[in-house]
C-alpha cells in the first residue's frame, strides 16, 4: 500500500526514533510528534531528535513544527496527545495517510505508583488519536500494544488469539484497553486499525529503565545487577531493527475486512533466559557482572515468548540473533557521549 505522509507519535522515544529512520530510508514523508516528558532522561530524547536533524532548541518549543536539517522529508512537533484542542487542529491541517502511534506512558513498575499518568496518556491520549484518525479519514492506524497484555498466560508461545483478559499491571491494562478501543472504532467507523504487541525490545538508543540498559550500565560501573525471580525469568528479546521491520510489514497490510481490525505479535520468537542475556553482555563488554538474586516483583511475569507466525505469513522475519544484537547494542553504549541514566 502506498502512503505519502505518515505521523509517528512518540518520535523521540526508542522505537519511534528507529521507525522514523526506517520510514525516511524508504523515501516516505514523516511528521514526528512527542511531548518529551521526563519519565527518563530528556537528553537522550533530544539526542535522538538531533540524529534526525532537529536541534534541541527547536524541538523543545511547544506546538512549533521544525523541519529536519538532514532530511527535508522529516519534521517534528512537540505536543501532548492528551491535548483535545491542539491535536484535532494538527490532524486537520496535516492530512495524514497513516498514523503509527507509539507515544505512551511506558514502564510496568512505574504504573504501580503513578497510575494516573497511564490513564491520561495511554487511554485519553489514545482516544484522541482514534478521533483524529476517524475525523480525518486516515487510511490506516497502527498502534503499540504490548506483550504484557498476555499477563500470566501459561500457554506458550503466546498467540494473538490467546485470552488476554487478566493483565497483571496497570500498564498492561491500558494496553488491553487500547485494543478494545481500536476494535470498537474499526467496527463502528470502518477505521483500519492494527495493534502491535511488541516483545522485549533492545538495541542502540534504548530506554534507560529497561533491563538491557540497566544491566549494561551496572556492568560498566561494576555495580550489582538485579535479577528478579532469582534469575528464573525469560524474555523474547527482539532487536530494534527487527521490530521496525515488523512495523513496516504491518503498515503495508491493513485489514480489508468489513471490520478492519487486527493484532500482531512482533517479536523474535525465541525466548532467552535472563542469565543468558547477562552472559551475552559479559562477552560483549569483556567484564563480569555482579549478580544479585531477588524475588519476583509485583506486575512482572516469569516469561514471554511470541508466536510470530501470523506476521511471518505477511513477510516478517526476525533476522538478528542474540549475540549479534547485544554486540551492536554494547558498541553503541560504549561510545555514548552523554548521560543516559
C-alpha positions in Angstrom: 0.0 0.0 0.0 1.3 3.5 -0.9 1.4 6.3 1.6 2.6 9.8 1.1 2.6 11.3 4.6 2.8 9.4 7.9 2.5 10.6 11.5 4.7 8.9 14.1 3.8 9.7 17.7 6.5 9.0 20.3 9.1 10.0 17.7 11.7 10.9 20.4 11.2 7.6 22.0 13.3 4.4 21.5 11.1 2.6 18.9 9.6 5.8 17.5 13.1 7.1 16.7 14.1 4.0 14.8 10.8 3.7 13.0 11.2 7.3 11.8 14.7 6.4 10.5 13.4 3.4 8.6 10.4 5.2 7.0 12.7 8.0 5.9 15.1 5.5 4.4 12.2 4.1 2.4 11.5 7.6 1.0 8.4 8.4 2.9 7.4 11.8 4.3 7.3 11.6 8.2 6.0 14.0 10.8 7.2 13.1 14.3 5.3 14.1 17.5 6.4 13.8 21.1 5.8 15.6 24.4 9.4 14.8 25.6 8.3 14.0 29.1 10.7 13.4 31.9 9.9 9.8 32.7 13.6 9.2 31.8 16.5 11.4 30.8 15.3 14.0 28.3 18.8 14.5 27.0 18.5 11.0 25.4 15.3 12.0 23.7 16.7 15.3 22.4 19.8 13.4 21.2 17.6 11.0 19.2 15.9 14.0 17.6 19.3 15.6 16.8 20.2 12.4 14.9 17.0 13.0 12.9 18.1 16.6 12.2 16.1 18.6 14.7 18.1 20.7 17.2 17.1 20.7 20.8 16.4 24.5 20.8 13.8 23.8 18.0 12.4 20.6 19.4 11.7 22.0 22.9 9.3 24.6 21.5 5.6 23.6 22.1 3.4 23.4 19.0 6.1 24.5 16.6 6.8 22.3 13.6 10.5 22.1 12.8 12.0 20.8 9.6 14.9 18.5 9.8 18.3 19.9 8.7 19.4 16.5 7.4 16.3 15.2 5.7 13.6 17.6 4.4 11.1 14.8 4.5 11.1 14.8 8.3 9.6 17.4 10.6 8.9 17.4 14.3 6.3 19.0 16.6 6.2 18.9 20.4 2.7 18.3 21.5 0.7 16.3 24.1 -1.6 13.6 22.7 -3.9 14.4 25.7 -4.5 17.9 24.2 -8.1 17.9 23.0 -7.8 21.4 21.5 -4.5 21.3 19.6 -4.4 17.7 18.4 -7.6 17.9 16.3 -6.3 21.1 14.7 -3.0 19.4 14.0 -4.7 16.4 12.4 -6.9 18.6 10.2 -4.0 20.7 8.9 -1.7 17.8 8.1 -4.0 15.2 6.4 -2.0 12.1 7.2 -2.4 9.0 5.1 -1.3 6.7 8.0 -0.6 7.1 11.7 1.9 5.0 13.7 1.0 5.6 17.3 3.9 4.8 19.6 3.5 7.5 22.2 2.6 6.2 25.6 3.5 6.3 29.2 5.8 3.4 29.4 7.0 1.2 32.3 5.4 -1.6 34.2 6.8 -0.8 37.6 6.2 2.9 37.3 2.5 2.2 36.7 2.2 0.9 40.3 2.9 4.3 41.8 1.7 6.7 39.0 -1.5 5.1 37.5 -3.0 8.5 36.6 -0.2 9.1 34.1 -1.1 5.9 32.3 -4.8 6.7 32.1 -4.0 10.2 30.8 -1.6 9.2 28.1 -2.5 5.6 27.2 -6.3 5.9 27.4 -7.3 9.5 27.0 -4.4 10.2 24.6 -5.3 7.1 22.5 -8.9 8.1 22.3 -7.7 11.5 20.9 -5.6 9.7 18.3 -8.6 7.5 17.3 -10.8 10.5 17.0 -8.2 12.3 14.8 -8.0 9.3 12.5 -11.8 8.9 12.3 -12.5 12.6 11.6 -9.7 13.0 9.0 -10.3 9.6 7.4 -6.8 8.2 7.9 -6.3 5.1 5.8 -4.5 3.1 8.5 -3.8 3.4 12.2 -1.0 1.3 13.7 -0.6 1.5 17.5 1.8 0.0 20.1 0.2 -2.7 22.2 2.5 -4.9 24.4 3.4 -8.4 25.2 2.3 -7.5 28.7 -1.3 -8.0 27.8 -0.8 -11.8 28.0 -0.3 -11.5 31.7 0.5 -14.8 33.4 -0.7 -16.8 30.4 0.5 -20.4 30.9 0.2 -21.4 27.2 3.4 -20.8 25.2 4.3 -19.4 22.8 1.8 -16.5 23.2 -0.5 -16.3 20.2 -2.8 -13.4 19.1 -6.0 -15.4 19.8 -5.0 -16.3 23.3 -7.0 -14.9 26.2 -5.7 -11.5 27.4 -8.4 -10.8 30.0 -6.1 -10.9 33.0 -3.4 -8.1 32.9 -1.2 -8.0 36.0 -0.2 -4.3 35.8 -1.9 -1.0 35.2 0.3 -0.5 32.2 -0.8 -3.8 30.7 -4.4 -2.9 31.4 -4.1 0.3 29.5 -2.7 -1.6 26.5 -5.5 -4.1 26.6 -7.9 -1.1 26.7 -6.2 0.3 23.6 -7.0 -2.9 21.7 -10.7 -2.8 22.8 -11.0 0.8 21.9 -9.4 0.2 18.5 -11.8 -2.7 17.9 -14.8 -0.5 18.6 -13.6 2.2 16.1 -12.9 -0.5 13.4 -16.4 -1.9 14.0 -18.3 1.4 14.2 -16.4 3.6 11.7 -14.6 1.0 9.5 -11.3 2.5 10.6 -8.4 0.1 9.7 -6.5 -0.5 12.9 -3.5 -2.7 13.6 -2.3 -3.4 17.1 1.3 -4.4 17.5 2.2 -6.5 20.6 5.9 -5.7 21.0 8.1 -8.2 22.9 11.1 -7.0 24.9 12.9 -4.6 22.6 16.6 -3.8 22.9 19.3 -2.1 20.8 21.1 1.2 20.3 19.4 4.3 21.7 17.4 2.1 24.1 15.4 3.2 27.2 17.5 3.6 30.4 14.7 2.0 32.5 14.8 -1.3 30.6 16.8 -4.3 31.6 19.4 -4.2 28.8 20.4 -0.6 29.6 20.2 -1.2 33.4 22.4 -4.2 33.1 25.0 -2.6 30.7 25.2 0.5 33.0 25.7 -1.6 36.1 28.3 -3.9 34.5 30.3 -0.8 33.2 30.2 0.8 36.7 30.9 -2.6 38.4 27.6 -2.3 40.3 25.3 -5.2 41.1 22.6 -6.1 38.6 19.3 -7.2 40.0 17.8 -10.5 38.7 14.3 -11.0 39.8 12.6 -14.3 40.5 16.1 -15.4 41.4 17.1 -15.3 37.7 14.4 -17.7 36.6 12.9 -15.4 34.0 12.9 -15.5 30.2 12.1 -12.8 27.7 11.6 -12.8 23.9 14.4 -10.3 23.4 13.9 -8.6 20.0 16.5 -6.4 18.3 15.0 -3.0 17.5 15.7 -3.2 13.7 13.6 -6.3 13.6 10.8 -4.6 15.5 10.9 -1.8 12.9 10.7 -4.2 10.0 7.7 -5.7 11.7 6.1 -2.3 11.9 6.8 -1.7 8.2 5.3 -5.0 7.1 2.2 -4.4 9.2 1.9 -0.9 7.7 1.7 -2.4 4.2 -1.1 -4.8 5.2 -4.1 -3.1 6.7 -7.1 -5.4 7.2 -9.5 -5.1 4.3 -12.4 -6.9 6.0 -15.7 -5.2 6.8 -14.5 -4.8 10.4 -10.9 -3.8 9.6 -9.3 -4.7 13.0 -6.2 -6.9 13.5 -3.4 -7.5 16.1 0.1 -8.9 15.5 2.8 -10.2 17.8 6.1 -8.5 16.9 9.0 -10.5 18.5 11.9 -12.7 17.9 10.1 -16.0 18.5 12.9 -17.3 20.7 12.8 -16.8 24.5 16.1 -16.2 26.2 16.9 -16.8 29.9 17.8 -13.5 31.7 21.0 -15.1 32.8 21.9 -15.9 29.2 21.3 -12.3 28.2 23.6 -11.2 31.0 26.2 -13.7 29.8 26.0 -12.2 26.3 26.6 -8.7 27.8 29.6 -10.1 29.7 31.1 -11.4 26.5 30.5 -8.2 24.6 31.9 -6.0 27.3 34.7 -8.2 28.5 33.5 -7.7 32.1 31.9 -10.0 34.7 28.6 -9.0 36.1 27.9 -8.9 39.8 24.5 -10.5 40.2 22.0 -10.1 43.0 19.1 -12.6 43.0 15.8 -11.2 44.2 12.2 -12.4 44.5 9.6 -11.8 41.7 8.3 -8.2 41.7 4.6 -7.4 41.5 3.4 -6.7 38.0 6.1 -8.8 36.4 5.7 -12.2 34.6 8.1 -15.1 34.6 8.4 -15.5 30.8 7.4 -14.1 27.4 7.5 -15.9 24.1 6.0 -14.7 20.9 4.2 -16.8 18.3 5.1 -14.7 15.2 3.7 -17.0 12.5 0.8 -14.6 11.8 3.1 -11.7 10.8 5.6 -14.1 9.2 2.9 -15.0 6.8 3.0 -11.4 5.5 6.8 -11.4 5.1 8.1 -10.6 8.5 11.4 -12.1 9.6 13.4 -11.6 12.8 17.0 -11.7 11.5 19.2 -10.6 14.4 20.4 -13.3 16.8 21.2 -12.5 20.4 25.0 -12.4 20.1 24.9 -10.0 17.1 22.2 -7.8 18.6 24.0 -7.5 22.0 27.3 -6.8 20.3 25.7 -3.9 18.3 24.0 -2.6 21.4 27.2 -2.6 23.5 29.2 -1.0 20.7 26.7 1.9 20.8 26.6 2.0 24.6 30.3 2.3 24.9 30.5 5.2 22.5 27.7 7.3 24.1 29.0 10.8 24.9 26.0 11.9 27.1 24.4 10.8 30.3 21.7 8.2 29.7 20.9 7.4 33.3 
